[in-house]
């Protein structure tokens, strides 16, 4: 069977690419990146060298084919769990706006011990609640763990473009040094 490559003595193998133009190795990177959201770790998992992962993994994120594949795979993952960006932003906002006072009854000042009596947003903002029984009389302590407010604020800010990761910045700083030896003669005189 003739595949049209006979007579090609080029030792470099042709790379298989997907519809978006990403190589198979880049697609492995995309798959890993969508899971961990860390370019260095994703590059290592995709089979790139440690030195490439450390120095250049973030450059993969700027390649059009890779960025498009990440977007496509992320959208597919969100559809599979019936989520959209608004759902995630709403939950992050709920965690960010969590107020400890919502766990207490306004009139008595006592902790609301039945989770079904908590306001919906307060209940959703809690990661977990541990009930620790102290003795046989029924005394107990409830230890609650709200979601990480700072992390929620960070993620919301990033989604609104309020700050950028180092990997997302395309600007380069140009620095010029001029040495003055104090002898009255400047460099280049």
ABEGO torsion letter per residue (X at the ends): XBAGABGBABABBBBBBBAAGBBAAAAAAAAAAAAAGBAAAAAAAAGBBAAAAAAAAAAAAABAAAAAAAAAAAAAAAAAAGBBAAAAAAAAAAAAABBAAAABBAAAGBBBABAAABBAAAAAABABBBBBBABAAGBBBBBBBBBBAAAAAAAAAAAAGABBBAAABABBBBBBBBBBAGAGBBBGX
